[in-house]
Amino acid sequence: MKFSVIIAGLFSAMVVKAAVYEINFDSNEDALACQTKDIKYITKVSDSNEVIGSQLVLVNAKACSPAILDQFDAVCPALVTRNCF
């Protein structure tokens, strides 16, 4: 009994760290254009990506990287704001 409680505690203590990048645009068209233009890079640095309204969202299993955000500044000048959580 105590062993199973210890094992359960260990699993609940493990936290999965994921970075969520949100790149905001004025329109859905701008978000889709950026995703299309930079799709090779996006698939290289993210585990998943999707456009939701005027926002391009990328998720990866690593910590936030300023270099990834800088890439969007360079490639997608139509972006309004960008964040990583």
C-alpha positions as CSV (number, residue, x, y, z in Angstrom):
1,M,0.0,0.0,0.0
2,K,2.7,2.5,1.0
3,F,4.7,1.6,-2.1
4,S,1.8,2.4,-4.4
5,V,1.3,5.7,-2.7
6,I,5.0,6.6,-3.2
7,I,4.8,5.6,-6.9
8,A,1.7,7.7,-7.4
9,G,3.4,10.6,-5.7
10,L,6.4,10.4,-7.9
11,F,4.3,10.4,-11.1
12,S,2.2,13.4,-9.9
13,A,5.4,15.3,-9.0
14,M,6.7,15.0,-12.5
15,V,5.8,18.1,-14.4
16,V,5.8,18.2,-18.2
17,K,7.3,21.5,-19.4
18,A,6.0,22.8,-22.6
19,A,6.4,26.1,-24.4
20,V,3.4,27.7,-26.0
21,Y,4.2,30.4,-28.6
22,E,1.4,32.8,-29.5
23,I,2.0,35.0,-32.5
24,N,-0.8,37.5,-33.0
25,F,-1.8,39.2,-36.3
26,D,-4.4,41.7,-37.4
27,S,-6.3,39.1,-39.5
28,N,-6.7,35.4,-40.1
29,E,-5.3,35.8,-43.5
30,D,-2.0,37.3,-42.1
31,A,-1.7,34.4,-39.7
32,L,-2.3,31.8,-42.4
33,A,0.2,33.6,-44.7
34,C,2.9,33.5,-42.0
35,Q,2.2,29.8,-41.3
36,T,2.4,29.0,-45.0
37,K,5.5,31.1,-45.6
38,D,7.5,29.6,-42.7
39,I,6.0,26.1,-42.5
40,K,9.4,24.3,-42.7
41,Y,10.8,26.2,-39.7
42,I,7.5,25.9,-37.8
43,T,7.4,22.2,-38.1
44,K,11.1,22.0,-37.2
45,V,10.7,23.9,-33.9
46,S,7.3,22.8,-32.8
47,D,5.5,19.6,-32.0
48,S,2.2,21.1,-33.2
49,N,0.9,24.3,-34.7
50,E,-2.4,25.8,-35.7
51,V,-4.0,29.0,-36.7
52,I,-6.9,30.1,-34.4
53,G,-8.6,33.2,-35.7
54,S,-5.8,35.8,-36.1
55,Q,-3.4,33.9,-33.9
56,L,-0.7,31.3,-34.8
57,V,-0.1,28.9,-31.9
58,L,2.9,26.6,-31.7
59,V,3.6,24.1,-28.9
60,N,6.8,22.3,-28.2
61,A,8.2,20.2,-25.3
62,K,11.1,22.6,-24.7
63,A,11.5,25.9,-22.8
64,C,10.7,29.2,-24.5
65,S,13.4,30.3,-26.9
66,P,13.9,34.0,-27.8
67,A,15.5,32.8,-31.1
68,I,12.1,31.3,-32.2
69,L,10.3,34.6,-31.5
70,D,13.0,36.5,-33.3
71,Q,12.5,34.3,-36.4
72,F,8.9,35.4,-36.6
73,D,9.9,39.0,-36.4
74,A,12.2,38.5,-39.4
75,V,9.9,36.3,-41.5
76,C,6.4,37.6,-40.7
77,P,6.5,41.4,-40.5
78,A,2.7,41.5,-40.3
79,L,2.7,40.2,-36.7
80,V,1.3,42.5,-34.1
81,T,2.6,40.8,-30.9
82,R,4.3,37.5,-29.9
83,N,4.6,35.7,-26.6
84,C,5.8,32.5,-25.1
85,F,4.5,30.8,-22.0
